[in-house]
């Protein structure tokens, strides 16, 4: 993940200072344990300024509005108590070439600041610290004790100290080419190492993009560069410093990461704020998505394995109980032909009542025919009771297997991160598994139910009708039992776990065969059988789809269905 370096931070605060200072602070909301949002209002706009001290994605930029869930963090409550209603009157770095910004808060735009909010963007040492006019720390996002850092502790009630000053050389437009080159060639090391080791304000990403713009290899030793190469690098160096000096930034996407200088940009972005918010939101979502997907996949796999073993055991016991009637038949024969029994017999051959076929019965030589018949009757009753007890247990286990396999299909549906909707769908699966008792997450913060309708996967049939696909069990239930209309058609793979699909039809519309086949193909793809060549798909009217009493999310039964053979296909035609 590309970190926010000095150049990027400068671009962000310069842009913000021009458009958002002064502004009134109306609200404070902490989105997670690493990000707090400040709700700002100017004469003509409102927005949310995001301050993040995430160890990998620390940043300072405008962000999207927060979710409508309660904020229970102490840090945001302290900020809200001290800063609410005050004016943000200035955003300044604490010193040249430092990655620490000082946000001044005053009662009115022209008053002296009464609070300072220091935003330290320094990788894993990032922090946000609130300081009063006497320079005393009131609260901090991350408290640092003297045991953790004897050089610079940050604790409530203690004086705030700036980070240690940098001792590296300061980049300057006044520096001559010869002096600059002499510094970099003093020790023959790779170019990247030389630039990062001698000058402050540089980052690996900046050096790499600068070398790329100069058509150089950043790993090439400085003593092997030609004078032409040095000249190209010098021009890029001067361009960087000029853009910093003038505040002339050109945000854009690169093939890997982003740039605020325009170097190697493949797609320009309107503002630095939008660039940073989108990049780090996507990166953190991708990170969270991968971890959560792996966690849920492992959990479902383990649960299904355990349930499969349990179901196999129940089936074996049912097979044993299937011989219950045979024991009763043997007992009846022994009672009817007890006169043919002789003491010491180990087996006896008798004639079956219904067919007249000979039946050989094993006997205990120490028991009489009547005693053996009584033992067979008891065995028959025991096996019958066993069947009566096991059948509902097996049905319960099979229902769990069906539900978890359906959930597993939903997990396969979102196997890769593309948009925030993918992460949202994954979180809905986790929420559902917690509610159903399959996950016990003690650190999970319960979220209130979303009032927004689900964002389904959507297709267009050849005739232009909409096809909606549920991403998970929650969306399947919403699509089938709340959204479906009287004129729509409901699709699902036959006896195969998969998504619910809805072919939306306006009143009076009749779908062509191509529309039905198109929808069946998508139903086959969004199922557990997507690797098959042909998959049976049922479709019916939504009024013929029911949810069994007490059934888990995503489970439905149907009637008056028709069958099509679908060919798994992911994309609309």
C-alpha positions in Angstrom: 0.0 0.0 0.0 1.4 3.4 -1.0 1.9 5.6 2.1 1.0 9.3 2.3 4.4 11.0 1.9 5.3 14.7 2.5 4.4 15.6 -1.1 1.0 14.0 -0.9 0.2 15.5 2.5 1.2 18.9 1.2 -1.1 18.6 -1.8 -3.9 17.6 0.5 -3.7 20.4 3.0 -3.0 23.1 0.4 -6.1 22.1 -1.4 -8.2 21.9 1.8 -6.9 25.2 3.1 -8.0 27.0 -0.1 -11.6 25.7 0.0 -12.4 24.7 3.6 -10.8 27.4 5.8 -12.5 28.9 7.7 -15.2 26.3 8.5 -17.4 25.5 11.5 -17.0 22.2 13.1 -20.6 20.8 13.5 -20.0 17.1 14.3 -17.4 14.5 15.2 -17.8 10.9 14.4 -15.3 8.0 14.8 -15.8 5.5 12.1 -13.4 2.9 13.5 -10.5 2.6 15.8 -8.2 4.3 13.3 -10.3 7.0 11.7 -12.2 10.0 13.0 -14.4 12.3 10.8 -14.9 16.0 11.4 -18.1 17.5 10.0 -17.3 20.9 8.6 -19.6 23.6 7.2 -18.6 26.7 5.2 -20.9 29.3 3.7 -21.7 27.2 0.6 -20.9 23.6 1.5 -20.7 20.8 4.0 -18.2 18.0 4.1 -16.4 15.4 6.3 -12.7 15.7 6.9 -11.1 12.3 7.6 -8.2 12.0 10.0 -6.7 8.6 10.0 -3.8 7.2 12.1 -3.9 3.8 10.5 -0.4 2.2 10.6 -0.5 1.5 6.9 -3.0 4.0 5.6 -2.6 7.2 7.7 -4.1 10.0 5.7 -5.7 13.5 5.8 -8.4 14.2 3.3 -12.1 14.7 2.7 -14.1 11.5 3.1 -17.6 10.1 2.6 -20.3 10.8 5.2 -20.2 8.3 8.1 -22.7 5.4 8.5 -25.8 5.8 10.6 -24.6 3.6 13.4 -23.9 4.7 17.0 -20.4 6.1 17.7 -19.2 4.5 21.0 -15.5 5.6 20.9 -14.1 7.7 23.7 -11.7 9.7 21.6 -14.4 11.1 19.4 -16.5 11.9 22.4 -13.6 14.0 23.9 -13.1 15.8 20.6 -16.8 16.5 20.3 -16.9 17.9 23.8 -14.0 20.3 23.3 -14.3 21.3 19.6 -18.0 21.2 18.7 -19.2 24.6 17.4 -15.8 26.1 17.1 -14.3 27.3 13.8 -11.4 25.7 12.0 -9.4 28.8 11.2 -6.1 27.5 9.9 -4.3 24.4 8.7 -0.5 24.6 8.8 2.5 22.3 9.0 4.4 22.6 12.3 7.7 23.2 10.4 9.0 22.9 6.8 9.3 19.4 5.5 7.5 17.9 8.5 4.5 15.5 8.1 2.6 17.0 11.1 -0.3 19.4 10.5 -1.6 21.8 13.1 -5.4 22.4 12.8 -6.3 25.7 14.6 -9.7 25.9 16.3 -11.0 29.3 17.6 -14.4 30.7 18.6 -14.5 32.9 15.5 -12.5 33.0 12.3 -10.4 36.0 13.4 -9.9 35.0 17.0 -6.7 33.4 18.3 -6.8 29.6 18.5 -7.9 28.0 21.7 -7.3 24.4 20.6 -4.7 22.7 18.4 -5.4 19.4 16.8 -2.1 17.9 15.6 -2.4 15.3 12.8 0.8 13.3 12.6 1.1 11.3 9.4 4.2 9.2 10.1 3.4 5.6 9.1 3.1 3.3 12.1 3.8 6.2 14.4 0.9 8.2 13.1 -1.3 9.9 15.7 -3.9 12.6 16.3 -3.4 14.7 19.4 -5.7 17.5 20.9 -3.8 20.2 22.8 -5.1 23.3 24.6 -3.7 26.8 24.4 -1.2 26.0 27.1 0.2 23.1 25.0 -1.1 20.4 27.3 -2.3 17.2 25.8 -6.1 16.8 26.5 -6.6 13.6 24.5 -4.8 11.5 21.9 -5.9 8.8 19.5 -3.0 6.7 20.7 -1.4 7.2 24.1 2.3 6.6 24.2 3.8 5.9 27.6 7.4 6.6 28.7 7.9 2.8 28.7 6.9 2.7 25.0 9.0 5.7 24.1 11.4 7.5 26.4 12.2 10.0 23.6 8.6 11.3 23.0 5.8 10.1 25.3 2.3 11.3 24.5 0.0 11.2 27.5 -3.0 13.2 28.8 -2.0 16.0 31.0 1.6 16.2 29.8 3.1 18.9 27.6 3.0 18.1 23.8 6.4 17.8 22.2 6.9 18.0 18.4 8.6 15.0 16.7 12.4 15.2 16.7 13.7 17.5 14.0 15.1 16.0 10.8 18.8 16.4 10.3 18.9 15.4 6.6 19.7 18.0 3.9 16.7 20.2 2.9 15.7 20.2 -0.8 15.8 23.7 -2.2 15.4 25.4 -5.6 18.4 27.6 -4.7 20.7 24.6 -4.6 23.0 24.4 -7.7 23.2 21.3 -9.9 26.8 20.7 -9.0 26.2 20.8 -5.3 23.2 18.5 -5.7 25.1 16.0 -7.8 28.2 16.1 -5.5 26.0 15.1 -2.5 24.4 12.2 -4.3 27.7 10.9 -5.7 29.7 11.2 -2.5 29.1 7.5 -1.8 28.6 5.1 -4.7 25.3 3.5 -3.7 22.0 2.9 -5.6 20.2 6.1 -6.6 17.2 5.4 -4.5 19.2 4.8 -1.4 21.3 7.9 -2.0 18.2 10.2 -2.4 16.4 8.8 0.6 19.5 8.9 2.8 20.6 12.4 2.0 17.4 14.6 1.5 14.4 14.9 3.7 10.8 15.0 2.4 11.3 12.0 0.0 9.7 8.6 -0.1 10.3 5.4 -2.0 7.2 6.0 -4.1 8.3 9.6 -5.0 11.9 8.4 -5.8 10.6 5.6 -8.0 8.2 7.8 -10.0 10.9 10.5 -10.3 13.4 8.0 -11.7 10.7 6.6 -14.0 10.0 10.1 -15.3 13.7 10.5 -15.9 13.9 7.1 -17.6 16.3 5.8 -15.0 16.6 2.7 -12.9 16.4 3.7 -9.2 18.6 0.8 -8.3 21.4 1.9 -10.5 24.6 3.0 -8.6 25.1 6.7 -8.7 28.7 6.4 -10.0 27.4 4.7 -13.1 25.0 7.5 -14.2 25.9 9.5 -17.3 25.8 13.3 -17.4 22.7 13.1 -19.6 21.0 10.9 -17.0 21.9 13.3 -14.2 20.5 16.2 -16.3 17.2 14.4 -16.8 17.0 13.6 -13.1 17.8 17.2 -12.2 15.0 18.5 -14.4 12.5 16.1 -12.6 14.0 17.2 -9.2 13.4 20.9 -10.1 9.9 20.2 -11.4 9.0 18.5 -8.1 10.3 21.4 -6.0 8.6 23.9 -8.3 5.2 22.2 -8.0 5.6 22.1 -4.2 6.5 25.8 -4.1 3.6 26.9 -6.3 1.1 24.4 -4.9 0.6 23.1 -8.5 -0.5 19.5 -8.1 -1.9 17.1 -10.7 -3.6 14.2 -9.0 -4.1 11.0 -11.1 -3.9 7.2 -11.1 -0.8 5.3 -12.1 -0.6 1.8 -13.2 0.3 1.0 -9.6 -0.9 3.5 -7.0 -1.4 7.2 -7.6 0.5 10.4 -8.0 -0.2 14.1 -7.1 2.5 15.4 -9.5 1.2 14.0 -12.7 4.1 11.7 -13.3 3.1 8.5 -15.1 -0.5 9.3 -14.7 -2.9 7.1 -16.7 -6.1 8.9 -15.6 -6.4 12.3 -14.0 -8.5 12.9 -10.9 -10.4 16.1 -10.2 -9.1 16.6 -6.7 -6.5 15.3 -4.3 -9.2 14.6 -1.8 -11.2 12.3 -4.1 -8.0 10.5 -5.1 -6.8 9.8 -1.5 -10.2 8.8 -0.2 -10.9 6.4 -3.0 -7.4 4.9 -3.0 -7.2 4.2 0.8 -10.9 3.2 1.1 -10.4 0.6 -1.7 -7.1 -0.6 -0.2 -8.4 -1.0 3.3 -11.6 -2.6 2.0 -9.6 -5.0 0.0 -7.5 -5.9 3.0 -10.6 -6.4 5.2 -12.3 -8.3 2.5 -9.5 -10.8 2.1 -9.2 -11.5 5.8 -13.0 -11.8 6.3 -13.4 -14.0 3.2 -10.7 -16.4 4.5 -12.2 -16.5 8.0 -15.7 -17.2 6.7 -14.5 -19.8 4.2 -12.6 -21.7 6.9 -15.5 -21.6 9.3 -18.0 -22.8 6.7 -15.7 -25.6 5.6 -15.2 -26.8 9.2 -18.9 -26.7 10.0 -19.8 -28.6 6.9 -17.2 -31.3 7.6 -18.5 -31.8 11.1 -22.2 -31.9 9.9 -21.3 -34.3 7.1 -19.8 -36.7 9.7 -22.8 -36.4 11.9 -25.2 -37.0 9.0 -23.2 -40.1 7.9 -23.4 -41.5 11.4 -27.2 -41.0 11.5 -27.7 -42.7 8.1 -25.7 -45.7 9.2 -27.8 -46.0 12.3 -31.0 -45.7 10.2 -29.7 -48.5 7.9 -29.3 -50.7 11.0 -32.8 -49.9 12.1 -34.1 -50.8 8.7 -33.9 -54.5 9.8 -36.4 -54.0 12.6 -39.3 -55.7 10.8 -37.0 -58.7 10.1 -36.6 -59.3 13.8 -40.3 -59.2 14.4 -40.8 -61.7 11.5 -38.3 -64.1 13.1 -40.0 -63.7 16.5 -43.4 -64.6 14.9 -42.0 -67.6 13.2 -40.3 -68.9 16.4 -43.6 -68.5 18.3 -45.6 -70.3 15.6 -43.1 -73.2 15.2 -41.8 -73.4 18.8 -42.7 -77.1 18.7 -40.0 -77.7 16.2 -37.3 -76.3 18.4 -34.9 -78.7 20.1 -32.6 -78.0 23.0 -29.1 -77.0 22.0 -30.0 -75.9 18.5 -27.8 -73.1 17.1 -30.1 -72.4 14.1 -33.4 -73.4 12.8 -34.9 -73.4 9.3 -38.6 -72.4 9.1 -41.1 -71.6 6.4 -41.9 -67.9 5.8 -45.6 -67.1 6.2 -46.1 -65.0 3.1 -43.9 -66.6 0.5 -43.4 -70.1 1.8 -39.6 -69.7 1.4 -37.3 -71.4 3.9 -35.8 -68.9 6.5 -32.8 -69.8 8.5 -32.7 -68.2 12.0 -29.6 -68.1 14.2 -30.3 -69.2 17.8 -28.6 -69.1 21.2 -28.2 -72.7 22.3 -28.7 -71.7 25.9 -32.1 -70.1 25.3 -35.5 -71.6 24.4 -37.5 -70.7 21.3 -39.8 -68.5 23.4 -36.8 -66.7 25.0 -35.3 -66.1 21.6 -38.6 -64.7 20.3 -38.9 -62.4 23.2 -35.3 -61.1 22.5 -36.2 -60.6 18.8 -39.3 -58.6 19.9 -37.3 -56.4 22.2 -34.7 -55.8 19.4 -37.5 -54.9 17.0 -38.9 -52.3 19.5 -35.5 -50.8 20.2 -34.7 -50.4 16.5 -38.1 -48.8 15.9 -37.6 -46.3 18.7 -34.1 -45.6 17.3 -35.5 -44.8 13.9 -38.2 -42.5 15.4 -35.5 -40.6 17.3 -32.9 -40.5 14.5 -35.0 -39.4 11.6 -35.8 -35.9 13.0 -32.2 -35.5 14.0 -31.0 -36.4 10.5 -33.6 -34.0 9.0 -32.3 -31.2 11.3 -28.7 -31.9 10.3 -29.6 -32.0 6.6 -31.4 -28.6 7.0 -28.2 -27.2 8.5 -26.1 -28.6 5.7 -28.5 -27.2 3.1 -28.4 -23.7 4.7 -24.6 -23.7 5.0 -24.1 -24.9 1.5 -26.4 -22.1 0.4 -24.3 -19.7 2.4 -21.2 -21.1 0.9 -22.5 -20.4 -2.6 -23.1 -16.8 -1.5 -19.5 -16.7 -0.3 -18.3 -18.0 -3.7 -20.3 -15.2 -5.3 -18.1 -12.6 -3.7 -14.7 -14.3 -4.0 -13.0 -11.1 -5.1 -13.2 -7.5 -4.1 -14.4 -5.1 -6.8 -16.5 -2.5 -5.1 -17.6 -1.6 -1.6 -20.8 -3.6 -2.3 -18.7 -6.8 -2.2 -17.4 -6.0 1.3 -20.9 -5.0 2.4 -22.3 -8.4 1.1 -19.5 -10.2 3.0 -20.3 -8.4 6.2 -24.0 -9.3 5.8 -23.0 -13.0 5.6 -21.0 -12.6 8.8 -23.9 -10.8 10.5 -26.2 -13.6 9.5 -23.9 -16.4 10.7 -23.5 -14.5 14.1 -27.3 -14.2 14.3 -27.7 -17.9 13.5 -25.2 -18.9 16.2 -22.5 -20.2 13.9 -20.0 -17.4 14.7 -19.2 -16.2 18.1 -17.3 -12.9 17.7 -16.9 -11.2 21.1 -15.2 -8.2 19.5 -18.0 -7.7 16.9 -19.8 -4.4 17.2 -23.5 -5.1 16.5 -24.8 -2.8 13.8 -28.3 -1.6 13.4 -30.3 -3.0 10.5 -29.7 -1.1 7.3 -32.7 0.8 5.9 -31.2 0.9 2.4 -32.5 -1.7 -0.1 -29.9 -4.3 -1.1 -27.7 -3.7 -4.2 -28.4 -6.8 -6.3 -26.3 -8.1 -9.2 -28.1 -6.9 -12.3 -28.4 -8.1 -15.9 -30.4 -7.2 -19.0 -32.1 -9.9 -21.0 -32.1 -9.8 -24.9 -35.6 -8.1 -24.8 -34.3 -5.5 -22.2 -36.0 -6.9 -19.1 -34.1 -6.6 -15.8 -32.7 -9.7 -14.0 -31.9 -9.3 -10.3 -29.6 -11.7 -8.5 -29.3 -12.0 -4.7 -25.7 -11.8 -3.4 -26.4 -13.6 -0.1 -29.2 -15.1 1.9 -30.4 -11.8 3.2 -30.7 -10.4 -0.3 -32.3 -13.7 -1.5 -35.1 -13.3 1.1 -35.6 -9.6 0.3 -35.7 -10.3 -3.4 -38.1 -13.3 -3.2 -40.5 -12.3 -0.4 -40.5 -8.5 -0.4 -39.5 -7.2 -3.8 -41.0 -9.7 -6.2 -44.2 -8.6 -8.0 -47.2 -10.5 -9.3 -45.9 -10.3 -12.9 -42.3 -11.3 -12.2 -40.8 -14.8 -12.6 -38.6 -16.4 -9.9 -35.7 -18.6 -10.9 -33.5 -21.1 -8.9 -31.4 -24.1 -9.6 -33.3 -27.4 -9.0 -32.2 -29.0 -5.7 -28.8 -27.2 -6.0 -27.7 -24.4 -3.7 -27.7 -21.1 -5.5 -28.8 -17.5 -5.7 -32.5 -16.5 -6.1 -33.1 -14.7 -9.4 -36.0 -12.4 -10.4 -37.0 -11.7 -13.9 -38.7 -8.3 -13.7 -41.7 -8.0 -16.0 -44.1 -5.1 -16.4 -47.8 -5.8 -16.5 -48.8 -7.5 -19.7 -45.3 -8.3 -20.8 -44.5 -11.8 -22.0 -40.9 -12.9 -22.0 -39.5 -14.6 -25.1 -37.8 -18.0 -24.9 -34.5 -16.2 -25.2 -35.2 -14.2 -22.1 -36.1 -17.3 -20.1 -33.0 -19.1 -21.3 -30.9 -16.0 -20.6 -32.1 -15.9 -17.0 -31.7 -19.7 -16.6 -28.1 -19.4 -17.7 -27.4 -16.8 -15.1 -29.2 -18.9 -12.4 -26.9 -21.8 -13.3 -23.8 -19.6 -13.1 -24.8 -18.2 -9.7 -25.1 -21.6 -8.1 -22.9 -24.4 -6.8 -23.0 -26.0 -10.2 -21.4 -23.2 -12.1 -18.6 -25.6 -13.3 -21.1 -27.9 -15.0 -22.1 -27.9 -18.7 -25.8 -28.0 -18.1 -27.8 -27.3 -14.9 -31.5 -27.9 -14.2 -33.2 -24.6 -13.4 -36.8 -24.1 -12.1 -38.9 -21.0 -12.6 -42.3 -20.1 -11.3 -44.4 -17.1 -10.2 -43.3 -15.6 -6.9 -46.7 -16.3 -5.4 -45.8 -20.0 -5.6 -42.6 -19.6 -3.6 -42.9 -20.1 0.2 -40.6 -20.0 3.2 -41.1 -23.0 5.5 -42.0 -22.2 9.1 -38.8 -21.7 11.1 -36.5 -22.0 8.0 -33.2 -20.3 8.0 -32.4 -17.3 5.7 -32.3 -18.0 2.0 -34.3 -21.3 2.2 -37.5 -21.5 0.2 -39.8 -24.1 -1.3 -41.8 -23.8 -4.5 -44.6 -25.4 -6.6 -46.1 -25.2 -10.1 -42.6 -24.9 -11.4 -41.2 -25.4 -14.9 -37.8 -26.6 -15.8 -35.1 -25.2 -18.1 -31.6 -26.4 -18.7 -29.2 -23.6 -18.0 -25.7 -23.2 -19.3 -23.6 -21.3 -16.7 -22.7 -17.9 -18.1 -21.5 -14.9 -16.1 -22.0 -12.0 -18.4 -25.0 -10.4 -20.1 -25.2 -10.5 -23.8 
